[in-house]
């Protein structure tokens, strides 16, 4: 019997802990790929390197070119106490950032924090929920210093400290725009060589920018999913990108979204029968019952139980089909979440 899809518990499943990938595949394209076809409800098992065989000339893949930055900064207060600051996104004033603090003990007055000889910061006591503001003072180039002293903010289910290899592996090969605190993980499976192979067979690529926020890991706590407050993320779609996608749509070519972040960006900018360009925040929440406007296929990883991302793919492929696919994935020992395997879902 199909459960009530308005309830969070409908999207729950049991995942053995050992199936949560702690490291990526040795080579990006050597991860496994589950191929789902909603038309005949078929499930096939492949490797990601075989993706070109599932594509055809004229297909348009939409990538999210946002770049994960080393947003975890370790510093010391004036009294020598250690503190961790997780930068979230820039505030409205220059050099001010929204941030989280660990330990999360409430700050009652301005706190001066030293991160390095070249970077220091003032944390203000005012906060919204657990989010504070910090004003950073630095010498030289901001991003160069962040890359030097910062740590990659690995997801909470990766139970190990970040390593130097994470700065490249928890990053897509086409990442360009600094701003994400979590990777658009479907893109992690693409190597430069695989992209070239796709292009050689006539597959086209275009890019948007959606900066992935910490809210992507926020669990749904309400029993009814419609009562969940969806987090916001900043999206930019350039006029040339919108033109490319609209042209492909008009010509009947397939739009293939690489990742749920690309889906979120595309669906947020579809207005009056076409994709618009612009730069704005979106809080779109996609769950079963939603009618998709843009993608004909989605490449995505396996998502956490009861997560908004699982709800999105269930809306795209159908709840029962996704539930069956996840059961098969667990039985076949697929690797889950950010560093895990992928699925290719086509209508």
N, C-alpha and C positions, 0 to 999 in steps of 0.2 A: 504494500500500500504506500502510495506517495505521501510523505509527511507534509505538514502545513509549511509552505515555503515562505510564509510571513514570519516564521519563528526561527530564531538563531540556531536552535538545536538541530534543525533540518540539515545544516551544513557541517555538522560534527562528524568526525571519523577518528578511529584509533590508528595511530602511526607508531610502529616500533621505533624506539629512539635511535637504533643503529642505522636506520634509513635516512636520518638527517645528515646530509653531506657536510663534513667539517672542512674539506679541502676540495678544490675543483678537480676535474679530470686532468690528466697529465697534459693533454693537448685540448684546446678549446673545443674543436669540432669532433673529438672522440667521445663526447658525452652521448648518452642514448637519446633516442627520439621516438616518442610514441605518436603514431600518425592516426588521428581520428577523422573519420568522414561522417558527417551528420546525415548525409543522404541515405547511405546504406547501413549506417550504424556500425561500420567496420572499425576494428582496432588492429593496427599492425605495428610491429617492433622493428626499428631501424637504428642506425647511428646518425648523429647530426650531420656528419660529413656527406650523407646521402641526400640531404635536403634538395640539392639541385634537381634530382630525379623527380621530385614532387612539384617542381615549379615549371613554368612554361614561358616562352618568349612573350614579352609584353606585360608580364606581372610587375606590379609596383610595390616594393617593400618600403614601409615607412619606419624609419629608425628614430630613436630618441638619442640625441647627441649630447645630453647632459653628462657632465663629468663629476664623479665623486671626488670630493676634496677631503684631506685629512682633518676632519672636523673635531677630533678629540684632542684637546690640549691639556697637558698636565702641568700644574703650577703649584706655587706655594703662597699662602697668605702672608701678611706682615709678621705674624707670630710664628711662622715656620710650618704651620699645618698644611698638609698636602690637600689639594683640591683638583677635581677634574671638571673641565668646562667642555660641553658639547655645543658647538656653534650650529645654529639651525638655519637662519637666513638673515640677510642684512635688514637692519631697521631703516627708518625713513631718514635718519641723520647720518652723515658721513662717519665711517669707521665704527658705527654702532651695530651690534648684532643681537638678535634674539638668541637665547642660550638656555641650556639645562645645566644644573650643577649637581655634582656627586662628591661627597654625600649630600643629600637633598635637604639638609638642615636649613631652616629658614634664616635668611640674612636680615638683620635688623638695622644695619647701617651700611654705608658704602664700604666695599671691600676692595683693597688694592691687591692685585695678584701679579706675581712675576712668573712668566713662562720661560723666558730666556734673556740673554743680554740684549737682544734686539726687540723683544716683544713683552709688553706688560698690559694690564687692563684694569679698569674700574668697573666693578659690578654694582648696580644700583639695587636698593632693597625692594623697590616696587616690583610686583610680579602679577601675572595673569595665569591662574592655575599654578603650574610649576615653572613657568617660563619667565626668565629674568632678561634684563638687558645688560650688555657689557660694552664699554667703550674701549677699543684697542688702541694702544700707542705702540708704534713700531718704527724701526729704522730700515731704510731700503725699500725693496719691493715687497708688498704685502703677500702675494701668492707664493713668492719664493721662500719667504720665512715660514709660511704655513706648511708648505711642502717639506721644509727642513725639520720643523719641530712637531708637526701634527701626526696623529695616528689615524689610520683608516677606521671608521666606525662600523665594525662588523656587526651583523644582526645578533640579537640576544641569544638565538638558538645555536650559534656557533660558539661552542664552549672551549675557547682557547684564546690566548692573546693574539693580537694582530702580528703578522710577520712582514718582513720586507717584501716578500713576493705578493702580498695582498695589494700593494700599491699598483701593481700591474694587472693581476688576475681578477681583482674585484673592480674591474674597469673594462668597458668595451674598447675595442681597438679604434673605434671612430669617435670616442668621447672628445668634446672640444670645449663645451661651455661649462665653466665651473659653477657649481651650485647645489649638487645633490649630496645628501647624507646617507643615501642608500643607492645601490646600483640598479639600473633598469636591467634586471638579470637575464631576461630572454636574450639580450644582445651579447651576453658573455660567451655564447657558443660560437660566435662568428669570428673566424680568423681573417686576416687580410687576404689570404690565398683563397678561402672559400667565397669571399665577396667577389674576387676577380673571376672565379669560375662561374658564378651566377651571372655576372655582367657579360661574360663571353658568350653566354647562351641567350642573351637578349633580355635578361631580367633587369629592371630599372630600380634605382634606389632614390629616396628623398628623405629629408630629415625635418623633424620638429624638435623643440626643446621643452621638456617638462622636468623641472627640478624636483626630484623625489624627496619628500620631507619625512621626518621621523614619524609622522602620522600614519605612514604606510604600515607600521607595525602595531598600531593601536588596535586592540581587540574590540570587537562589538560586545558591549556589556548589556545592552537592552534586550529583553526577551523578544520583542517585536523589532524586526530589522528596520522597519519604517520609522522607528523612533531614534535610530542611531544618528548622531551628529557626525557627518562626514568631514574629514579633514580637507583643507584647501592646499592646492599646489599651483605654482606659477607656470604658465604655458606661453610659449611664443611660436607662432606659425608665420613664416615669412610669406610675402605675396607670391614669390616664385614657387614656393612649396604648395600653396593653395592652388595656384594655376596648374601645376603638374598633376595634382590629385584630381582636380575637377576635369581635366582633359582625359585622364585615364577612365574616370567614371563615365564620361560622355561617350567614350569609345567602347565601353563594355569590358574593359580590362579589369583584372582582379586587383583589389587593394589588399595587401597582406600586412597586417600590423605586427611589428616585432615588439611584443610586450604589452602588458596591460596599461603601462603608462602612455604608450602611443595611442592605444584605444581611447583612453581617457581624454587625451588632448584632441584627437580627431572628433569624437562625439561632442565635445564641449564647443567646438567651433563650427558645427554644421548648422547653418541657419538659412532659411528661405531656399531650400533645395540645393544648396551648394556649400562648399567649405570656405569659410571666411579666413582672413589673415588677421593678425593682431597679437597683442601681448597683454594677458590678464590672468587673474586667479580663477581657478575652477574648484567647485566643491561637488561636482557631479557624482552621484551615487548610482551605480548600475547594478541591478539585481533582477531575478527572473520576473518576466512581464515587460521588460524594457525592449523596445524595438530599435535595433541597430541601424544606423544610417550609412556608415562608411565602410567598415572592413568586410571582406568576403572570406578572410581567413585570419587566424591569429597564431603566432608562435609565442609560447609562454612556458614558464616553469610550473612545477607543482606547488600549490599554495597551502598555507596553514589552515587547519580546521577552523570553521566559523569566521573566516576572514572575509573582508569585502572583496578581495581579489578572487576568491573561490566563488563568491556570489556572482561576480562579473562573468567568469567563464561558464558558469552554470546557466546564466542568462543567454549566452551566445550559443552554446552547444546543446542545451537542454539539461535539466537537472538530473534525470535518470541516467542519461548517457555519461555525464561527468562522474556521477557516483559509481557507475560500473567501471569506468576507466581508472578511477582511483583505486578501486578494489583490485583490479588487474595489476596496476602498477605496484601495489604493495606485495601481491603474490609473486610478481616477477622480480622483486627486489630492485626496483628503480630507486634512484637517489633523489631525495626531496629538498625543496626550498632553494635558497639563493645559489649555492654552489652545486646544486643537483642537476638532474636531467631535464629534458624539455618535452613538450608536446606541440604538435602541429595540428591545429583544428581547422578543417575546411568545411564549408557549407555544401 
